[in-house]
Amino acid sequence: MFDLCRVRGYCYVFLFCLRLSFCWAGLAEETVYLTWQGNPTTSMTVQWITPSRERQSRIVYRPRQEMGDWLERAGEEQPFPQAAPYLLHRVTLDHLQPNTLYTFKVMPYEKEYQFLTAPSELEGELHFVVGGDMYHDAASFMARTCQAAAKTNPLFAVIGGDIAYAVKSVKEEIGRWIEWIKIWHATMVTPAGNLVPVVAAVGNHDVVGQYDQTPAQAAVFSALFPMPGERVYNVLDFSSYLSLFLLDSGHANPIAGKQTEWLKDALNSRQKTLHRFAVYHVPAYPSVRHAQNRQSAAIRTCWVPLFEEGGVQVAFEHHDHAYKRTYPLRQGRIHPLGVVYIGDGAWGVEKSRKPVATRPYLAKSASVRHFVVVTLTPSTQYFRCFTDRSRLIDDYLLQVTLQRKRQSVPLPPGKLQELD
């Protein structure tokens, strides 16, 4: 049978490679992407890359439904880290209206883009996508998953590390970051034409040295996905209905110590937030790697008790290049009020890995390239895992309240066997 998706994927790769051969031509217009530094309901950060000779950082914008005069906002540019011959341009828009469609242009170019701000209150449904381990192999694998994810009409995307695989040994390949941005720009556009903002947590292949480093070795990651402060880990709040705790699983910061203390305080100060998710790279409960590896064991010791006491409902994990969903876990037991661990990162890998079927905490696992769609309402969290060909392979529903009287699939509480 004629596979239109595959043909389109091959065509995209051909065009992408052709564009790379003319890397300076239209670079700014090929690298526009969105992220957040502040409140997602009233702000948006627009970034793009140019050759170092292009020093203008200015956009014009307006609400889509108000086709009046353009508003203008200047930003800043900075030399790309690692002495690359690029400038990173950043314009932050604030005082925007919640749940409003905006259109903008990067000056002096005429192409128009659009984005949607987050709602100030969660009254209906809100959709976002989650994944990790993206540009691992050929561009076609990442692009196909991006296209499938964008078709689900997400408000934003959360990426849990190993984004461009720019660090494969001790050297950072800036070209990989530029290629990743181009693929993201070309594919992460919803059917309505909205650019999908990206929120990121750091992974080992995003940091020079990979493990046990400092924030200085994550300079490129921090420039591309800026958040307040210089510590790499942070929290992004959507009013009082959603908090994303973006953590560093031992790459630019230690798991224990200051990061754990910060996490404890951040969770305690958000007890009135309905939906609370942790996002990080190395899994506490891996589906493929040995469960007693140093980072996983440290996360179970330092963070997992805080997740359980701080009301985290789900932790999104990556790194293993497979798909997994655990049973709800609390104090080492399967418990209906426990934390569920979802993911294991296989957005753009060519060959996913086979999970260890005997892991006692695994409720669902598969060797498959995938992304997760999260749908939030005022009382539920619904998780659906799709392959890069939009095939549903898992779904899971949680009922949530502020009092943490959550209901999930009934499971007999029981102690897990010793982790292997």
Backbone hydrogen bonds, N-H to C=O, Kabsch-Sander energy under -0.5 kcal/mol:
donor,donor_aa,acceptor,acceptor_aa,energy
4,L,2,F,-1.0
7,V,3,D,-2.0
8,R,4,L,-2.7
9,G,5,C,-2.1
10,Y,6,R,-2.4
11,C,7,V,-2.5
12,Y,8,R,-2.3
13,V,9,G,-2.1
14,F,10,Y,-2.3
15,L,11,C,-2.6
16,F,12,Y,-2.9
17,C,13,V,-2.7
18,L,14,F,-2.2
19,R,15,L,-2.4
20,L,16,F,-1.9
21,S,17,C,-1.1
21,S,18,L,-0.5
22,F,19,R,-1.6
23,C,20,L,-0.9
25,A,22,F,-1.2
26,G,24,W,-0.5
27,L,24,W,-1.3
30,E,26,G,-1.2
30,E,27,L,-0.6
31,T,27,L,-0.6
31,T,28,A,-1.1
33,Y,47,Q,-2.3
35,T,45,T,-2.2
42,T,39,N,-1.4
43,S,39,N,-1.1
44,M,93,L,-2.0
45,T,35,T,-2.6
46,V,44,M,-0.6
46,V,91,V,-3.0
47,Q,33,Y,-2.6
48,W,89,H,-1.5
50,T,87,L,-1.9
52,S,85,P,-1.2
54,E,51,P,-2.1
55,R,53,R,-0.9
57,S,55,R,-0.5
59,I,73,R,-2.3
60,V,105,K,-2.0
61,Y,71,L,-2.5
62,R,103,T,-1.9
64,R,101,L,-3.2
66,E,63,P,-1.2
67,M,65,Q,-0.8
68,G,66,E,-1.7
71,L,61,Y,-3.1
73,R,59,I,-2.6
75,G,57,S,-2.9
76,E,90,R,-2.6
78,Q,88,L,-1.9
80,F,86,Y,-2.4
83,A,80,F,-0.5
84,A,80,F,-0.7
84,A,81,P,-0.8
86,Y,84,A,-1.4
87,L,50,T,-2.6
88,L,78,Q,-2.8
89,H,48,W,-3.1
89,H,87,L,-0.6
90,R,76,E,-2.8
91,V,46,V,-2.6
93,L,44,M,-3.3
93,L,91,V,-0.6
96,L,42,T,-2.7
99,N,118,A,-1.5
100,T,97,Q,-0.7
102,Y,115,F,-3.1
103,T,62,R,-2.7
104,F,113,Y,-2.5
105,K,60,V,-2.4
106,V,111,K,-0.5
107,M,58,R,-2.3
107,M,105,K,-0.7
109,Y,106,V,-1.7
113,Y,104,F,-2.7
114,Q,193,G,-0.5
115,F,102,Y,-2.1
117,T,100,T,-2.0
118,A,40,P,-2.1
123,E,121,E,-1.0
126,L,376,L,-1.8
128,F,374,V,-2.1
129,V,156,F,-1.8
130,V,372,V,-2.5
131,G,158,V,-2.0
133,D,161,G,-2.5
134,M,162,D,-1.9
135,Y,163,I,-2.6
136,H,134,M,-1.9
137,D,348,G,-0.9
141,F,138,A,-1.0
142,M,138,A,-1.0
143,A,139,A,-2.8
144,R,140,S,-2.3
145,T,141,F,-1.6
146,C,142,M,-2.6
147,Q,143,A,-2.6
148,A,144,R,-2.0
149,A,145,T,-2.6
150,A,146,C,-2.9
151,K,147,Q,-1.5
152,T,149,A,-1.4
153,N,150,A,-1.8
155,L,127,H,-3.2
156,F,127,H,-0.5
157,A,197,P,-2.4
158,V,129,V,-2.8
159,I,199,V,-2.9
160,G,131,G,-2.5
160,G,158,V,-0.5
161,G,159,I,-0.6
161,G,201,A,-0.6
167,V,205,H,-1.9
168,K,166,A,-0.6
168,K,171,K,-0.8
169,S,171,K,-0.6
173,E,166,A,-2.8
173,E,171,K,-0.5
174,I,172,E,-0.9
176,R,173,E,-1.1
177,W,173,E,-0.9
178,I,174,I,-1.9
179,E,175,G,-2.4
180,W,176,R,-2.5
181,I,177,W,-2.4
182,K,178,I,-2.1
183,I,179,E,-2.3
184,W,180,W,-2.8
185,H,181,I,-2.9
186,A,182,K,-2.1
187,T,183,I,-1.7
188,M,184,W,-2.7
189,V,187,T,-1.9
190,T,194,N,-2.4
193,G,190,T,-2.3
195,L,114,Q,-2.9
196,V,188,M,-1.8
198,V,34,L,-2.4
199,V,157,A,-2.7
201,A,159,I,-2.6
206,D,203,G,-1.6
207,V,204,N,-1.3
208,V,217,Q,-2.2
209,G,169,S,-0.6
210,Q,207,V,-2.0
211,Y,209,G,-2.5
212,D,250,G,-2.3
213,Q,251,H,-2.6
217,Q,214,T,-1.8
218,A,215,P,-1.5
219,A,216,A,-1.0
222,S,218,A,-2.6
223,A,219,A,-1.7
224,L,220,V,-2.3
225,F,221,F,-2.2
233,Y,231,R,-1.5
234,N,246,L,-2.4
236,L,244,L,-2.3
237,D,235,V,-0.5
238,F,242,L,-3.3
239,S,237,D,-0.8
241,Y,238,F,-1.9
242,L,238,F,-1.2
243,S,275,H,-2.2
244,L,236,L,-2.6
245,F,243,S,-0.6
245,F,277,F,-2.9
246,L,234,N,-2.4
246,L,244,L,-0.9
247,L,245,F,-0.8
247,L,279,V,-3.0
249,S,202,V,-0.5
249,S,247,L,-0.6
250,G,248,D,-1.7
250,G,253,N,-0.6
259,Q,256,A,-0.6
261,E,257,G,-2.3
262,W,258,K,-2.6
263,L,259,Q,-2.6
264,K,260,T,-2.2
265,D,261,E,-2.0
266,A,262,W,-2.9
267,L,263,L,-2.5
268,N,264,K,-2.2
269,S,265,D,-1.9
270,R,267,L,-1.5
271,Q,268,N,-0.8
273,T,270,R,-1.6
274,L,240,S,-1.1
275,H,241,Y,-1.7
276,R,274,L,-0.6
277,F,243,S,-2.4
278,A,314,V,-1.7
279,V,245,F,-3.0
280,Y,316,F,-2.0
293,N,290,H,-1.6
297,A,293,N,-2.5
298,A,294,R,-1.9
299,I,295,Q,-2.3
300,R,296,S,-2.2
301,T,297,A,-1.7
302,C,298,A,-3.1
303,W,299,I,-1.8
304,V,299,I,-2.2
306,L,303,W,-0.5
307,F,303,W,-2.6
308,E,304,V,-2.4
309,E,305,P,-2.1
310,G,306,L,-2.6
311,G,307,F,-0.6
312,V,307,F,-2.1
313,Q,276,R,-2.0
314,V,276,R,-1.0
315,A,340,V,-2.4
316,F,278,A,-3.3
317,E,315,A,-0.6
317,E,342,I,-2.5
318,H,281,H,-2.5
321,H,344,D,-1.6
321,H,345,G,-0.9
322,A,344,D,-1.2
323,Y,366,A,-2.8
324,K,343,G,-1.3
325,R,364,K,-2.5
326,T,341,Y,-2.1
327,Y,361,Y,-2.1
329,L,339,V,-2.4
330,R,333,R,-2.9
333,R,330,R,-1.5
334,I,414,G,-2.2
335,H,328,P,-2.4
335,H,333,R,-0.6
338,G,335,H,-2.2
339,V,329,L,-2.9
340,V,313,Q,-2.1
342,I,315,A,-2.3
342,I,340,V,-0.5
343,G,324,K,-2.3
344,D,317,E,-3.6
344,D,342,I,-0.5
345,G,317,E,-0.7
347,W,132,G,-2.5
348,G,133,D,-2.4
352,S,350,E,-0.5
353,R,321,H,-3.4
356,V,287,S,-3.3
357,A,355,P,-0.8
359,R,356,V,-1.6
362,L,359,R,-1.4
363,A,325,R,-2.3
363,A,361,Y,-0.6
364,K,325,R,-2.0
366,A,323,Y,-2.1
368,V,366,A,-1.0
370,H,346,A,-1.4
371,F,386,F,-2.0
372,V,130,V,-2.6
373,V,384,R,-3.3
374,V,128,F,-3.4
374,V,372,V,-0.5
375,T,382,Y,-2.6
376,L,126,L,-2.8
376,L,374,V,-0.5
377,T,380,T,-2.1
381,Q,398,L,-2.4
382,Y,375,T,-2.3
383,F,396,Y,-3.1
384,R,373,V,-2.4
385,C,394,D,-2.8
386,F,371,F,-2.6
386,F,384,R,-0.5
387,T,391,R,-1.9
388,D,369,R,-0.7
390,S,387,T,-2.0
392,L,390,S,-0.5
393,I,385,C,-2.9
394,D,385,C,-1.1
396,Y,383,F,-2.2
398,L,381,Q,-2.9
399,Q,407,Q,-1.8
400,V,379,S,-2.5
404,R,401,T,-1.6
406,R,404,R,-1.9
407,Q,399,Q,-0.9
414,G,334,I,-0.8
416,L,332,G,-2.2
